[in-house]
Each structure stands twice: as structure tokens, then as C-alpha cells.
Amino acid sequence: MVQRRVAALDCHGQGVIVEQDLPELAPGQVQVKVVASLISPGTELGRVKQLRREKGEERPARPFGYANAGVIERVAEGVEQFAVGDRVACMGGGFALHADRACVPQNLCAAIPDGVSFEAAASVHLAATGLHAIRRTLPLFGENGMIMGMGLVGQFSAQFGQLSGCHIMAVDGNGMRLERAQAWGVEKTVQGSIEDPVQTAKDFSLHFGMDFGIIAFGGDASSAFEQLYGSLKQTPDGHRMGRITIVGGAHISHGFAAGLGNVDVRSAARTGPGYHDEAYEHGQNYPAVFVEWPTQRNLDECLRSMASGALQVEPLYTHEFALDDIAQAVDVLVETPEKALGVVLKP
């Protein structure tokens, strides 16, 4: 069997490299020689600090990662849209691992346009998650929006919000993340730990109030929800109105009905329709007339935006490590989150 090297997290919350058999290529899949992968700190490393504190029982290290890019080495039966030698961006938990080789279903891949680097393309899973969040929010040109949480998904959501013609205010307690947002050109930043987002939103929106907001982080988001709610438009009868979309794994406690007013609360699930549908992932497409923006089309649109220069990825990257240095990469994100955002791995 062909062996591959894969990044994993051990039972103590440390990054390690394991060697394992390269999976057999299933129908509808492509084998990719990985050139770059991107760590998603919230989803992939959310429990690492707890593991480091608990010092739990010994168990096998767990491979991780779901966003990479590389060159196709082999194609399986049923693959018609890609060929050996194609440059592709890949996504998917259990497929697009931090590894030197990956076997990925064809509809979780997208062709990388000329001019887009492997490093930038490796962000496509998170970029498409941000794009889908904006689609779910239904922005209109000229509206005011607030993005709570400037992790990678929040950064992409904010960029797509502005590309939709909206005025975007980015809120985070981490000053470095706000500096990264300023580097790509976000219209307004608010450091929530020292500034009041509600008051700033009034001035930013010219006292119209926010039309929509997105919560793009996990954990307890009740306080952020309250701030976002208090920033929305207010009707003469005292009720708030607008849209709030939740894309991170947030937990929120808030009243509804009269306690919420006429506010639409929406959920944005990952990259759009198709992800986790095994038949779709391996090539069985949905009727385009009914499902206009499935996962693969969202991936394609993100890459087209990168190629045109509209979607900026490089300002979001802070570190690059060799795959063999996965322990350092994990440490940087877990122990010094105020200094790290986009961390790229290179086999």
C-alpha cells in the first residue's frame, strides 16, 4: 500500500504526524498531491486547550483538516470534470486533510484559475462558508451590516458583504484580526473589548440602524447577539427589524416573539447545499433550476473572485509551516491567538 503523512491531534492536544495507508480511490473521487492546506482554528482546534488541561487517557491521534489545494495525480471511475495534472482546491472533513496526499470526492473540488496560488486556493472551504452566510442574509446594495467575529469565516463574510455593495462594520475583541480586516479594506472596525458596537453602529449607519448582522464565531454568543440586536433598525412602535445570520457554532439565549421584535434569525450551514450528501459529493448533481448555488458552484465563485482580485486572501495569512512542523503550527494558534489567524501548511 502507498503510505501518506497526515497531521493529527493526539490525546494531549499536541500536533503530530502519523503515517497511514493512502485510502483506495472510490468511484467519483480524485487523488490529489497536496501543495498547501489551511488550518481552521475554530472548528479544528476548538477543544485543544481543554485536552491540554485534562491530560486524558491515551488514545490514537486523530487526523484533522478539511481545506487544501494541490495537483490531481489519479482520477477514479465516474470522474469526468477533472484530469490528471489539474490544479484543484479541495474541501471536506475526512477528505481534504492536512496531508501530503488526499482522496477527495469530485464535487468537493474546484479548478484553480490561472493567477491563484495554491496557498490562497486552500482557503476555499472557509471562503465558501462566508459566501453562503452572505447569501443566507440576502444583502441589498447600500445596506448596513455588522459582522461579529473576525476569524477567517467572518473575514470572508465581511468581504463578500462589501462586494455585494453593503457598508460593513467588523467587530472583534482581537486587535490583530481587525488590523487584517483593515488591510483588505473593510469600511469600519470596532474593537468590542474597548468600544461600544451599538453606539458606533448608530453613527456608522447614519442613524438608520443596521439592516443585518452575522455572528461568525462559536461558543456563548448571547452578549454579541444582544449588541447586534440593539444595533438593528427600530420601528416607531419600538420593535427592532432586520436579519441576523448565525454561521459559527454559537449558543444564544434570547427571547422571541415580542421580545425579539420583527427580526429574522437565520442559520447558514457550511458551504451550501450538497456538503455531507455522499451522492452529491461524488458527482450526482442537483437540478440547477431548483438548487442554484450548491457547494461546488460556491467554491468556483470564490476562486473566480480571487482570480479577479476582488476577494483578498493574502492579508488574512499570518504564518506558514512545513507539514512536519504541525506541533508548532497548532501551538501558535492555540497559545497565541492574538498573533495568528491564517496558518498554512506545506508538505
Sequence and secondary structure as in RCSB ss.txt:
>XXXX:A:sequence
MVQRRVAALDCHGQGVIVEQDLPELAPGQVQVKVVASLISPGTELGRVKQLRREKGEERPARPFGYANAGVIERV
AEGVEQFAVGDRVACMGGGFALHADRACVPQNLCAAIPDGVSFEAAASVHLAATGLHAIRRTLPLFGENGMIMGM
GLVGQFSAQFGQLSGCHIMAVDGNGMRLERAQAWGVEKTVQGSIEDPVQTAKDFSLHFGMDFGIIAFGGDASSAF
EQLYGSLKQTPDGHRMGRITIVGGAHISHGFAAGLGNVDVRSAARTGPGYHDEAYEHGQNYPAVFVEWPTQRNLD
ECLRSMASGALQVEPLYTHEFALDDIAQAVDVLVETPEKALGVVLKP
>XXXX:A:secstr
  EEEEEEE TTS EEEEEEE     TTEEEEEEEEEEE HHHHHTTHHHHHHH       EE   EEEEEEEEE
 TT  S  TT EEEEE TTTS SBSEEEEEGGGEEE  TT  HHHHTTHHHHHHHHHHHHHH   TT EEEEE  
SHHHHHHHHHHHHTT EEEEEES HHHHHHHHHHT SEEEETTTS HHHHHHHHTTTS BSEEEE   EE HHHH
HHHHHHBEE TTS EEEEEEE S EE     GGGT EEEEEE  TTSTTTT HHHHTT    TTT SS HHHHHH
HHHHHHHHTSS  GGGEEEEEEGGGHHHHHHHHHH TTT SEEEEE 
